[in-house]
């Protein structure tokens, strides 16, 4: 780069400008102060070389390692806590499920009983309808029986005159069958033909 290059921010992308504004706000600094600090840190990093880079690396900021025994104990304690929390949550979920589902199960049971009752009522209603139809049919038969009885009554009234007429007819036939006095009964055609 040219040592006497003019100072300008014209080539900075809008995204970079916005990122710098946000970073300055978060740091509680003005944009100029934040840019000064960022530029100085970058320049110092390049000038210091490896020493400064090593200080800024995450490995330089590490805490000393714990003994393995303490790590194992911490992991076991954490596992116990997780198991206990899982057991507690499972119990809580079981109770919540019982509290939630028990009323639903009772409601479904009651609904089933109601449906059975409705089926029974429906069957009774169907039986009542069938009985009503049969009663209507019996009523029709009863009406026909009434008509037949009235006709029979009328026929009964007609029987005595008919009996009298039959009696008179029978008497006439009997008189015709008797031979007239002084005359011999004539032989019938059939008797004469057979030679009787």
C-alpha positions in Angstrom: 0.0 0.0 0.0 1.1 3.5 -0.7 2.5 5.3 2.5 0.8 8.5 1.6 -2.6 7.1 0.7 -5.5 9.5 1.4 -7.8 8.6 4.3 -11.3 7.6 2.9 -14.2 5.4 3.9 -15.9 5.5 0.5 -15.2 1.8 -0.3 -16.8 0.4 2.9 -19.8 -1.9 2.2 -23.2 -0.8 3.7 -23.3 -4.1 5.6 -19.9 -3.4 7.2 -21.0 0.1 8.1 -24.1 -1.2 9.8 -22.2 -3.9 11.6 -19.7 -1.2 12.9 -22.6 0.9 14.2 -24.2 -2.1 16.0 -20.8 -3.1 17.6 -20.2 0.5 18.7 -23.6 0.7 20.3 -23.1 -2.6 22.1 -19.7 -1.4 23.4 -21.3 1.9 24.5 -18.9 3.9 22.3 -19.2 6.4 19.5 -18.7 5.0 16.1 -15.4 6.9 15.8 -14.0 5.7 19.1 -15.0 2.1 18.3 -13.3 2.3 14.9 -10.2 3.7 16.5 -10.0 0.9 19.0 -10.7 -1.8 16.3 -8.0 -0.4 14.0 -5.5 -0.2 16.9 -6.1 -3.7 18.0 -5.7 -5.0 14.4 -2.5 -3.0 13.9 -1.1 -4.1 17.2 -1.9 -7.7 16.4 -0.1 -7.6 13.1 2.9 -5.8 14.7 3.2 -8.0 17.7 3.1 -11.2 15.6 2.9 -14.5 17.3 3.1 -13.3 20.9 -0.1 -11.2 20.6 -1.8 -13.9 18.6 -1.1 -16.5 21.2 -2.5 -14.2 23.9 -5.7 -13.7 22.0 -6.2 -17.4 21.2 -8.8 -19.3 23.3 -6.1 -21.8 24.6 -4.3 -18.9 26.4 -7.5 -18.1 28.3 -8.1 -21.7 29.5 -8.6 -22.7 33.1 -6.3 -25.3 34.6 -7.7 -28.9 34.0 -9.5 -30.6 36.9 -8.4 -34.0 38.1 -10.2 -36.9 36.4 -11.7 -38.0 39.7 -13.5 -34.7 40.2 -14.8 -34.8 36.7 -16.2 -38.3 37.2 -17.8 -37.3 40.4 -19.4 -34.2 38.8 -20.7 -36.3 35.9 -22.1 -38.9 38.3 -23.8 -36.2 40.3 -25.2 -34.7 37.1 -26.5 -38.1 36.0 -28.2 -38.6 39.4 -29.8 -35.2 39.1 -31.0 -35.9 35.5 -32.4 -39.3 36.6 -34.2 -37.7 39.5 -35.6 -34.9 37.3 -36.7 -37.5 34.8 -38.5 -39.5 37.5 -40.1 -36.4 38.9 -41.3 -35.3 35.4 -42.6 -38.8 34.7 -44.6 -38.8 37.9 -45.8 -35.3 37.2 -46.8 -36.4 33.7 -48.5 -39.5 35.0 -50.6 -37.4 37.5 -51.4 -34.8 34.8 -52.4 -37.6 32.4 -54.6 -39.2 35.1 -56.1 -35.9 36.0 -56.8 -35.0 32.4 -57.8 -38.4 31.1 -59.8 -39.7 34.0 -62.7 -37.2 33.4 -62.5 -38.0 29.7 -62.7 -41.7 30.4 -65.7 -41.2 32.7 -67.3 -39.0 30.1 -66.8 -41.7 27.4 -68.2 -44.3 29.8 -71.2 -42.1 30.5 -71.6 -41.5 26.8 -71.5 -45.3 26.1 -74.2 -45.8 28.8 -76.3 -43.0 27.2 -75.9 -44.6 23.8 -77.1 -48.0 25.2 -80.0 -46.2 26.8 -80.8 -44.6 23.5 -80.6 -47.9 21.7 -83.0 -49.4 24.3 -85.4 -46.5 23.9 -85.1 -46.8 20.1 -85.9 -50.6 20.3 -88.9 -49.8 22.6 -90.1 -47.2 20.2 -89.8 -49.6 17.3 -91.7 -52.2 19.2 -94.4 -49.7 20.1 -94.7 -48.7 16.5 -95.1 -52.3 15.5 -97.7 -52.9 18.2 -99.6 -49.8 17.0 -99.6 -51.2 13.4 -100.9 -54.5 14.7 -103.6 -52.7 16.8 -104.6 -50.8 13.7 -104.8 -54.1 11.7 -106.8 -55.6 14.6 -109.1 -52.6 14.4 -109.6 -53.2 10.7 -110.3 -56.9 11.4 -112.7 -55.8 14.2 -114.5 -53.5 11.8 -114.8 -56.4 9.3 -116.1 -58.7 12.1 -118.6 -56.0 13.0 -119.8 -55.8 9.4 -120.0 -59.6 9.3 -121.9 -59.7 12.6 -124.5 -57.2 11.3 -124.8 -59.3 8.1 -125.2 -62.4 10.2 -127.9 -60.7 12.3 -129.7 -59.8 9.1 -129.3 -63.3 7.8 -130.6 -64.7 11.1 -133.7 -62.6 10.6 -134.2 -64.1 7.2 -133.9 -67.7 8.4 -137.4 -68.1 10.0 -139.2 -67.1 6.8 -137.0 -69.3 4.8 -137.6 -72.2 7.2 -141.3 -71.7 6.8 -141.1 -71.6 3.0 -139.0 -74.9 3.1 -141.5 -76.5 5.4 -144.4 -75.7 3.0 -142.4 -76.9 0.1 -141.6 -80.2 1.9 -145.3 -80.6 2.7 -146.3 -80.2 -0.9 -143.7 -82.7 -2.1 -145.0 -85.2 0.4 -148.5 -84.7 -0.9 -147.4 -85.2 -4.4 -145.6 -88.4 -3.5 -148.8 -89.9 -2.0 -151.0 -91.8 -4.5 -154.2 -90.2 -5.2 -157.1 -92.1 -3.6 -158.5 -94.7 -6.0 -155.7 -94.5 -8.4 -152.8 -96.7 -8.5 -149.6 -95.1 -8.3 -148.0 -94.9 -11.6 -144.7 -96.5 -12.1 -142.0 -94.3 -13.0 -140.3 -94.3 -16.4 -137.2 -95.7 -14.9 -139.0 -98.5 -13.2 -140.8 -99.4 -16.4 -137.7 -99.4 -18.5 -135.9 -101.8 -16.1 -138.9 -103.9 -15.8 -139.5 -103.5 -12.2 
